[in-house]
Amino acid sequence: MPSRTVFFLSDGTGITAETFGNAILNQFETEVRRVRLPFLDDVDKAHQAVRQINHTADIEGRRPLVFATIVNLDVLRVVKEHCQGMFLDMFGTFVEPLEGELGIKSNHRVGRFSDASKSKEYNDRIEAINFSLMHDDGQSHADLQGSDVILVGVSRSGKTPTSLYLALQHGLKASNYPLIPEDFERRQLPPALVPHRKKLFGLTIAPERLAEIRNERRPNSRYASLENCRAEVSQAEAMMRREGIRWLSTTTKSIEEIATTILQEIRPERLAY
């Protein structure tokens, strides 16, 4: 059973509160029940949130944990003064001390992009996501030169989720391209990739794990057999070594770890946060 209920409160999307709160909670070996309360942008909604938090405290007999990123001072005041949870004000903890240190006031804006239609960073991020979707799994060769990075590897080695993570979180135009048996027979990179060799980054995976993943998609097929997975992984890794492509194994790594390693290697001049 969950040991505690955790609330994530915000007058925006709550993504910052959730991301930061979960990063902290992951340091503790405990199960929690998570409740998201975004868009608390007026006092009435604040009182509703307080009633929900306090009801949870009464039912469970212990204080809920409350992570909050609230810009609206009236909303913040209601929650701080009336909720019976352990209140963790992310902005009060970090933004206010930084204001003192830097000698300037923060923007106090709701969310990362207060006006998405006028935000170049936001529009660049959307463009990167669209680019990565268009260039997923080798669907399009058009404008591969525009890629910040091109991920290569056998099917189901983690290329697509990594590409989309790099686009969504960092605004990078990340293409991905599968290495297939025909490439291994020719012992050459796919022709479309040759001009962009410096942008390539390889992903590999343990054959046993690859077979598990492929069997979920196409059970009892040659595609998913351990023998075939071993052959494909071995030939893909041989090609990467032969072509001088940087690569890593995704077997035990999270998408975040994979993306961070790639960023350290390619060191793009432009990153969005």
Order of alpha helices (4+ residues) and beta strands (2+ residues): beta-alpha-beta-alpha-beta-alpha-beta-alpha-alpha-beta-alpha-beta-alpha-beta-alpha-alpha-beta-alpha
